[in-house]
Amino acid sequence: MYFSSNEDLYQYLLYLISILNERDRRDLSEKIKFASAQAASSATEFLGESRIALKEVLLNASSVLNEKEKIDLASALAQIGNALERHGRS
């Protein structure tokens, strides 16, 4: 999975919210929902909140995610880290 924009990340977060809700992890879906609500704020804020929430999912929901979902989550975190690093150098 590759994000070409913050909109792509936003859509991924919405998808992840639905997965977590379906699998009775509403506690984690609420964290992702909070991060997704930051899309209207600064890019750095959105990326930072998304990274925090996704790390929480990675640590606490790996048992409810399948292998592809775990790979996608790791990819999302790596891309967010790279984007934040680029923003930090700007």
C-alpha positions in Angstrom: 0.0 0.0 0.0 1.3 3.4 -0.9 -0.1 6.8 0.1 0.3 9.5 -2.4 -1.4 12.1 -0.2 -2.8 12.7 3.2 -6.2 12.0 1.7 -5.0 8.4 1.0 -4.0 8.1 4.6 -7.3 9.5 5.7 -9.2 6.9 3.6 -7.0 4.1 5.1 -7.8 5.3 8.6 -11.5 5.2 7.8 -11.1 1.6 6.5 -9.2 0.6 9.7 -11.9 2.1 11.8 -14.5 -0.2 10.2 -12.2 -3.2 10.6 -11.7 -2.5 14.3 -15.4 -1.9 14.9 -16.3 -5.2 13.1 -13.8 -7.0 15.3 -15.1 -5.5 18.5 -12.1 -3.3 19.1 -14.0 -0.1 19.5 -11.5 1.3 22.0 -8.9 1.3 19.3 -11.2 2.5 16.5 -11.9 5.6 18.7 -8.2 6.4 18.8 -8.1 6.1 15.0 -11.2 8.2 14.7 -9.6 10.9 16.7 -6.5 10.8 14.5 -8.7 10.9 11.3 -10.4 14.0 12.7 -7.1 15.8 12.6 -7.0 15.7 8.8 -8.4 19.2 8.8 -5.6 20.5 10.9 -1.9 20.9 9.9 -0.3 18.1 8.0 2.2 17.5 10.8 -0.5 17.3 13.4 -2.5 14.8 11.3 0.6 12.7 10.6 1.7 12.7 14.2 -1.7 11.8 15.6 -2.1 9.1 13.0 1.3 7.6 13.9 0.4 7.6 17.6 -2.9 5.8 17.0 -1.5 3.3 14.5 1.3 2.3 16.9 -1.4 1.7 19.5 -3.3 -0.6 17.1 0.0 -2.4 16.2 0.7 -3.0 19.8 -2.8 -4.0 21.0 -4.7 -5.4 18.1 -2.3 -7.6 16.2 -4.3 -10.7 17.2 -7.4 -9.3 15.3 -5.5 -8.3 12.2 -4.7 -10.7 9.4 -1.2 -10.8 7.8 -2.0 -8.4 5.0 -3.6 -5.9 7.4 -0.4 -6.1 9.6 1.8 -5.5 6.6 -0.4 -2.5 5.5 -0.2 -1.1 9.0 3.6 -1.4 9.1 3.7 0.2 5.7 1.5 3.1 6.8 3.7 3.7 9.9 6.9 3.7 7.8 5.4 6.2 5.3 4.2 8.4 8.1 7.6 8.3 9.7 9.2 9.3 6.4 6.7 12.1 5.8 7.3 13.5 9.3 11.1 13.4 8.7 10.7 15.3 5.5 8.5 17.9 7.2 11.1 18.2 10.0 13.7 19.1 7.5 11.6 21.7 5.7 
